[in-house]
């Protein structure tokens, strides 16, 4: 009888130990689900899913541990370091799809161009970014929304410029496009850090040939003008020499 009582006591102790272990495991699982670590160069956005305070917190969480109720809250993490993308025709540069930007200038010429862009999220405005897109997919933002906005700005600005202004000294044109894009990004907290052409823009081949012929004609005209000046100088020299011999 004593033996049986002892065995029951041992089983009871073992059962309590297993119960405590199960509780400890559950607590650890809940704790792991109720906190997240925001790494350097990132911020977190806490979104309350229920209650009177449901919605997005205005102040983003910075580097460190963030604790929350996993049943009522979600935390989305965003990088704040510079993101760089290339929208090109070349399948070996940027993404393996044709992402060149096309636009029409004031002469109704369709021009294609490869574009390089760098941007970063403004930390304190990341909640505005979340409210706009409800996603932390920056790749989709870069090659979707941002590229579409850039294309719209190219078309809006290019209508004021000739092909020579876009193919030649195009700094004013690019500055206007970048300003347009930045104005569109300000409300959602995106700062454009770098923006420009990769290589030369690509107008229709006929226009390229016309530009080359015009440049060639200008070069020939300049060369002939130089030859005329030289000939006149030689003639003046001979006249002066003849007058000198006569004297």
VOTORBA-159054 format. One record per residue (C-alpha): residue number from 1; residue in three letters; x, y, z. Coordinates in steps of 0.05 Angstrom, whole numbers, plus 5000, padded with zeros to 4 digits. Layout:
N
i: NUM aa: Ala x: X y: Y z: Z
...
***
This chain:
247
i: 1 aa: Unk x: 5000 y: 5000 z: 5000
i: 2 aa: Unk x: 5056 y: 5048 z: 5018
i: 3 aa: Unk x: 5089 y: 5031 z: 4952
i: 4 aa: Unk x: 5026 y: 5050 z: 4913
i: 5 aa: Unk x: 5019 y: 5115 z: 4951
i: 6 aa: Unk x: 5091 y: 5132 z: 4936
i: 7 aa: Unk x: 5081 y: 5117 z: 4862
i: 8 aa: Unk x: 5019 y: 5160 z: 4860
i: 9 aa: Unk x: 5057 y: 5216 z: 4892
i: 10 aa: Unk x: 5113 y: 5210 z: 4840
i: 11 aa: Unk x: 5062 y: 5210 z: 4783
i: 12 aa: Unk x: 5029 y: 5271 z: 4813
i: 13 aa: Unk x: 5095 y: 5307 z: 4818
i: 14 aa: Unk x: 5113 y: 5287 z: 4747
i: 15 aa: Unk x: 5045 y: 5310 z: 4722
i: 16 aa: Unk x: 5053 y: 5378 z: 4756
i: 17 aa: Unk x: 5123 y: 5384 z: 4726
i: 18 aa: Unk x: 5097 y: 5369 z: 4656
i: 19 aa: Unk x: 5040 y: 5418 z: 4667
i: 20 aa: Unk x: 5088 y: 5473 z: 4689
i: 21 aa: Unk x: 5133 y: 5457 z: 4629
i: 22 aa: Unk x: 5074 y: 5463 z: 4581
i: 23 aa: Unk x: 5053 y: 5529 z: 4613
i: 24 aa: Unk x: 5125 y: 5555 z: 4607
i: 25 aa: Unk x: 5128 y: 5535 z: 4533
i: 26 aa: Unk x: 5061 y: 5570 z: 4520
i: 27 aa: Unk x: 5086 y: 5633 z: 4555
i: 28 aa: Unk x: 5150 y: 5632 z: 4514
i: 29 aa: Unk x: 5111 y: 5624 z: 4450
i: 30 aa: Unk x: 5065 y: 5682 z: 4469
i: 31 aa: Unk x: 5125 y: 5725 z: 4487
i: 32 aa: Unk x: 5160 y: 5710 z: 4421
i: 33 aa: Unk x: 5097 y: 5729 z: 4384
i: 34 aa: Unk x: 5087 y: 5793 z: 4424
i: 35 aa: Unk x: 5154 y: 5827 z: 4412
i: 36 aa: Unk x: 5198 y: 5843 z: 4353
i: 37 aa: Unk x: 5266 y: 5874 z: 4347
i: 38 aa: Unk x: 5274 y: 5934 z: 4300
i: 39 aa: Unk x: 5344 y: 5932 z: 4271
i: 40 aa: Unk x: 5390 y: 5991 z: 4254
i: 41 aa: Unk x: 5368 y: 6028 z: 4192
i: 42 aa: Unk x: 5296 y: 6008 z: 4202
i: 43 aa: Unk x: 5233 y: 6034 z: 4235
i: 44 aa: Unk x: 5170 y: 5998 z: 4256
i: 45 aa: Unk x: 5097 y: 6018 z: 4247
i: 46 aa: Unk x: 5047 y: 5992 z: 4299
i: 47 aa: Unk x: 4977 y: 5981 z: 4274
i: 48 aa: Unk x: 4920 y: 5970 z: 4324
i: 49 aa: Unk x: 4868 y: 5924 z: 4295
i: 50 aa: Unk x: 4813 y: 5934 z: 4347
i: 51 aa: Unk x: 4790 y: 5978 z: 4404
i: 52 aa: Unk x: 4779 y: 6053 z: 4408
i: 53 aa: Unk x: 4851 y: 6067 z: 4388
i: 54 aa: Unk x: 4851 y: 6023 z: 4327
i: 55 aa: Unk x: 4892 y: 6049 z: 4268
i: 56 aa: Unk x: 4964 y: 6069 z: 4256
i: 57 aa: Unk x: 5007 y: 6100 z: 4310
i: 58 aa: Unk x: 5033 y: 6168 z: 4288
i: 59 aa: Unk x: 5102 y: 6158 z: 4318
i: 60 aa: Unk x: 5143 y: 6101 z: 4288
i: 61 aa: Unk x: 5183 y: 6054 z: 4331
i: 62 aa: Unk x: 5258 y: 6061 z: 4324
i: 63 aa: Unk x: 5316 y: 6013 z: 4337
i: 64 aa: Unk x: 5304 y: 5964 z: 4394
i: 65 aa: Unk x: 5251 y: 5916 z: 4421
i: 66 aa: Unk x: 5178 y: 5931 z: 4410
i: 67 aa: Unk x: 5125 y: 5896 z: 4452
i: 68 aa: Unk x: 5053 y: 5889 z: 4431
i: 69 aa: Unk x: 4990 y: 5847 z: 4437
i: 70 aa: Unk x: 4994 y: 5798 z: 4378
i: 71 aa: Unk x: 4918 y: 5789 z: 4380
i: 72 aa: Unk x: 4903 y: 5863 z: 4372
i: 73 aa: Unk x: 4966 y: 5893 z: 4340
i: 74 aa: Unk x: 5012 y: 5884 z: 4281
i: 75 aa: Unk x: 5081 y: 5913 z: 4271
i: 76 aa: Unk x: 5108 y: 5927 z: 4201
i: 77 aa: Unk x: 5183 y: 5940 z: 4192
i: 78 aa: Unk x: 5210 y: 5988 z: 4139
i: 79 aa: Unk x: 5282 y: 6003 z: 4118
i: 80 aa: Unk x: 5303 y: 6076 z: 4120
i: 81 aa: Unk x: 5369 y: 6068 z: 4084
i: 82 aa: Unk x: 5376 y: 6087 z: 4010
i: 83 aa: Unk x: 5342 y: 6043 z: 3959
i: 84 aa: Unk x: 5369 y: 6043 z: 3887
i: 85 aa: Unk x: 5334 y: 6020 z: 3824
i: 86 aa: Unk x: 5347 y: 6020 z: 3749
i: 87 aa: Unk x: 5291 y: 6022 z: 3698
i: 88 aa: Unk x: 5324 y: 6000 z: 3633
i: 89 aa: Unk x: 5311 y: 5965 z: 3567
i: 90 aa: Unk x: 5371 y: 5920 z: 3578
i: 91 aa: Unk x: 5348 y: 5854 z: 3609
i: 92 aa: Unk x: 5417 y: 5845 z: 3641
i: 93 aa: Unk x: 5414 y: 5911 z: 3679
i: 94 aa: Unk x: 5363 y: 5924 z: 3732
i: 95 aa: Unk x: 5307 y: 5873 z: 3730
i: 96 aa: Unk x: 5302 y: 5821 z: 3673
i: 97 aa: Unk x: 5243 y: 5859 z: 3641
i: 98 aa: Unk x: 5240 y: 5920 z: 3597
i: 99 aa: Unk x: 5226 y: 5978 z: 3645
i: 100 aa: Unk x: 5250 y: 6036 z: 3601
i: 101 aa: Unk x: 5212 y: 6101 z: 3609
i: 102 aa: Unk x: 5179 y: 6129 z: 3546
i: 103 aa: Unk x: 5153 y: 6200 z: 3539
i: 104 aa: Unk x: 5132 y: 6251 z: 3485
i: 105 aa: Unk x: 5166 y: 6318 z: 3476
i: 106 aa: Unk x: 5137 y: 6383 z: 3449
i: 107 aa: Unk x: 5148 y: 6360 z: 3377
i: 108 aa: Unk x: 5106 y: 6297 z: 3391
i: 109 aa: Unk x: 5167 y: 6253 z: 3385
i: 110 aa: Unk x: 5166 y: 6188 z: 3425
i: 111 aa: Unk x: 5230 y: 6182 z: 3465
i: 112 aa: Unk x: 5254 y: 6123 z: 3507
i: 113 aa: Unk x: 5305 y: 6128 z: 3563
i: 114 aa: Unk x: 5338 y: 6085 z: 3616
i: 115 aa: Unk x: 5332 y: 6115 z: 3685
i: 116 aa: Unk x: 5370 y: 6109 z: 3751
i: 117 aa: Unk x: 5336 y: 6129 z: 3816
i: 118 aa: Unk x: 5355 y: 6127 z: 3890
i: 119 aa: Unk x: 5308 y: 6144 z: 3947
i: 120 aa: Unk x: 5296 y: 6132 z: 4021
i: 121 aa: Unk x: 5237 y: 6133 z: 4068
i: 122 aa: Unk x: 5235 y: 6191 z: 4117
i: 123 aa: Unk x: 5231 y: 6156 z: 4185
i: 124 aa: Unk x: 5180 y: 6201 z: 4218
i: 125 aa: Unk x: 5134 y: 6197 z: 4157
i: 126 aa: Unk x: 5134 y: 6121 z: 4150
i: 127 aa: Unk x: 5064 y: 6116 z: 4181
i: 128 aa: Unk x: 5039 y: 6159 z: 4122
i: 129 aa: Unk x: 5072 y: 6110 z: 4075
i: 130 aa: Unk x: 5036 y: 6052 z: 4108
i: 131 aa: Unk x: 4969 y: 6087 z: 4105
i: 132 aa: Unk x: 4979 y: 6099 z: 4030
i: 133 aa: Unk x: 4999 y: 6029 z: 4010
i: 134 aa: Unk x: 4980 y: 5983 z: 4069
i: 135 aa: Unk x: 5042 y: 5943 z: 4053
i: 136 aa: Unk x: 5116 y: 5938 z: 4068
i: 137 aa: Unk x: 5133 y: 5913 z: 3998
i: 138 aa: Unk x: 5184 y: 5965 z: 3975
i: 139 aa: Unk x: 5201 y: 5926 z: 3912
i: 140 aa: Unk x: 5129 y: 5931 z: 3889
i: 141 aa: Unk x: 5129 y: 6005 z: 3906
i: 142 aa: Unk x: 5194 y: 6019 z: 3869
i: 143 aa: Unk x: 5176 y: 5984 z: 3804
i: 144 aa: Unk x: 5102 y: 6000 z: 3808
i: 145 aa: Unk x: 5078 y: 6065 z: 3839
i: 146 aa: Unk x: 5145 y: 6103 z: 3837
i: 147 aa: Unk x: 5160 y: 6084 z: 3765
i: 148 aa: Unk x: 5090 y: 6105 z: 3743
i: 149 aa: Unk x: 5097 y: 6172 z: 3778
i: 150 aa: Unk x: 5164 y: 6183 z: 3745
i: 151 aa: Unk x: 5135 y: 6167 z: 3676
i: 152 aa: Unk x: 5078 y: 6216 z: 3688
i: 153 aa: Unk x: 5128 y: 6271 z: 3707
i: 154 aa: Unk x: 5170 y: 6257 z: 3645
i: 155 aa: Unk x: 5109 y: 6265 z: 3600
i: 156 aa: Unk x: 5086 y: 6327 z: 3637
i: 157 aa: Unk x: 5153 y: 6362 z: 3632
i: 158 aa: Unk x: 5177 y: 6337 z: 3563
i: 159 aa: Unk x: 5121 y: 6374 z: 3528
i: 160 aa: Unk x: 5160 y: 6439 z: 3540
i: 161 aa: Unk x: 5226 y: 6416 z: 3510
i: 162 aa: Unk x: 5254 y: 6405 z: 3440
i: 163 aa: Unk x: 5293 y: 6343 z: 3421
i: 164 aa: Unk x: 5358 y: 6383 z: 3423
i: 165 aa: Unk x: 5344 y: 6405 z: 3495
i: 166 aa: Unk x: 5331 y: 6333 z: 3516
i: 167 aa: Unk x: 5389 y: 6302 z: 3477
i: 168 aa: Unk x: 5439 y: 6357 z: 3492
i: 169 aa: Unk x: 5445 y: 6399 z: 3555
i: 170 aa: Unk x: 5386 y: 6366 z: 3590
i: 171 aa: Unk x: 5401 y: 6387 z: 3662
i: 172 aa: Unk x: 5342 y: 6436 z: 3664
i: 173 aa: Unk x: 5295 y: 6382 z: 3637
i: 174 aa: Unk x: 5317 y: 6330 z: 3687
i: 175 aa: Unk x: 5314 y: 6380 z: 3744
i: 176 aa: Unk x: 5241 y: 6395 z: 3727
i: 177 aa: Unk x: 5224 y: 6321 z: 3723
i: 178 aa: Unk x: 5257 y: 6308 z: 3790
i: 179 aa: Unk x: 5221 y: 6366 z: 3823
i: 180 aa: Unk x: 5155 y: 6340 z: 3797
i: 181 aa: Unk x: 5170 y: 6271 z: 3824
i: 182 aa: Unk x: 5193 y: 6297 z: 3892
i: 183 aa: Unk x: 5130 y: 6339 z: 3899
i: 184 aa: Unk x: 5089 y: 6275 z: 3889
i: 185 aa: Unk x: 5131 y: 6236 z: 3940
i: 186 aa: Unk x: 5131 y: 6288 z: 3996
i: 187 aa: Unk x: 5062 y: 6271 z: 4024
i: 188 aa: Unk x: 5081 y: 6198 z: 4034
i: 189 aa: Unk x: 5150 y: 6211 z: 4062
i: 190 aa: Unk x: 5196 y: 6190 z: 4005
i: 191 aa: Unk x: 5260 y: 6231 z: 3992
i: 192 aa: Unk x: 5291 y: 6226 z: 3922
i: 193 aa: Unk x: 5366 y: 6224 z: 3931
i: 194 aa: Unk x: 5389 y: 6213 z: 3858
i: 195 aa: Unk x: 5353 y: 6215 z: 3792
i: 196 aa: Unk x: 5378 y: 6216 z: 3720
i: 197 aa: Unk x: 5389 y: 6183 z: 3653
i: 198 aa: Unk x: 5431 y: 6121 z: 3643
i: 199 aa: Unk x: 5466 y: 6136 z: 3577
i: 200 aa: Unk x: 5432 y: 6179 z: 3524
i: 201 aa: Unk x: 5356 y: 6182 z: 3511
i: 202 aa: Unk x: 5332 y: 6144 z: 3450
i: 203 aa: Unk x: 5289 y: 6183 z: 3400
i: 204 aa: Unk x: 5266 y: 6150 z: 3335
i: 205 aa: Unk x: 5323 y: 6129 z: 3288
i: 206 aa: Unk x: 5302 y: 6180 z: 3236
i: 207 aa: Unk x: 5311 y: 6236 z: 3287
i: 208 aa: Unk x: 5379 y: 6209 z: 3308
i: 209 aa: Unk x: 5400 y: 6209 z: 3235
i: 210 aa: Unk x: 5374 y: 6280 z: 3225
i: 211 aa: Unk x: 5411 y: 6304 z: 3287
i: 212 aa: Unk x: 5475 y: 6271 z: 3262
i: 213 aa: Unk x: 5467 y: 6302 z: 3193
i: 214 aa: Unk x: 5454 y: 6370 z: 3223
i: 215 aa: Unk x: 5515 y: 6364 z: 3267
i: 216 aa: Unk x: 5556 y: 6341 z: 3207
i: 217 aa: Unk x: 5531 y: 6399 z: 3164
i: 218 aa: Unk x: 5548 y: 6448 z: 3220
i: 219 aa: Unk x: 5617 y: 6418 z: 3224
i: 220 aa: Unk x: 5627 y: 6423 z: 3149
i: 221 aa: Unk x: 5603 y: 6495 z: 3149
i: 222 aa: Unk x: 5650 y: 6512 z: 3206
i: 223 aa: Unk x: 5707 y: 6478 z: 3169
i: 224 aa: Unk x: 5691 y: 6518 z: 3105
i: 225 aa: Unk x: 5687 y: 6582 z: 3145
i: 226 aa: Unk x: 5755 y: 6567 z: 3174
i: 227 aa: Unk x: 5783 y: 6553 z: 3104
i: 228 aa: Unk x: 5755 y: 6619 z: 3079
i: 229 aa: Unk x: 5787 y: 6657 z: 3137
i: 230 aa: Unk x: 5853 y: 6622 z: 3123
i: 231 aa: Unk x: 5848 y: 6637 z: 3048
i: 232 aa: Unk x: 5834 y: 6710 z: 3062
i: 233 aa: Unk x: 5893 y: 6713 z: 3110
i: 234 aa: Unk x: 5938 y: 6681 z: 3058
i: 235 aa: Unk x: 5913 y: 6730 z: 3004
i: 236 aa: Unk x: 5925 y: 6789 z: 3050
i: 237 aa: Unk x: 5994 y: 6763 z: 3065
i: 238 aa: Unk x: 6011 y: 6757 z: 2990
i: 239 aa: Unk x: 5985 y: 6828 z: 2976
i: 240 aa: Unk x: 6027 y: 6856 z: 3033
i: 241 aa: Unk x: 6087 y: 6819 z: 3008
i: 242 aa: Unk x: 6077 y: 6844 z: 2937
i: 243 aa: Unk x: 6070 y: 6915 z: 2960
i: 244 aa: Unk x: 6133 y: 6908 z: 3000
i: 245 aa: Unk x: 6171 y: 6881 z: 2939
i: 246 aa: Unk x: 6146 y: 6939 z: 2896
i: 247 aa: Unk x: 6171 y: 6990 z: 2946
***
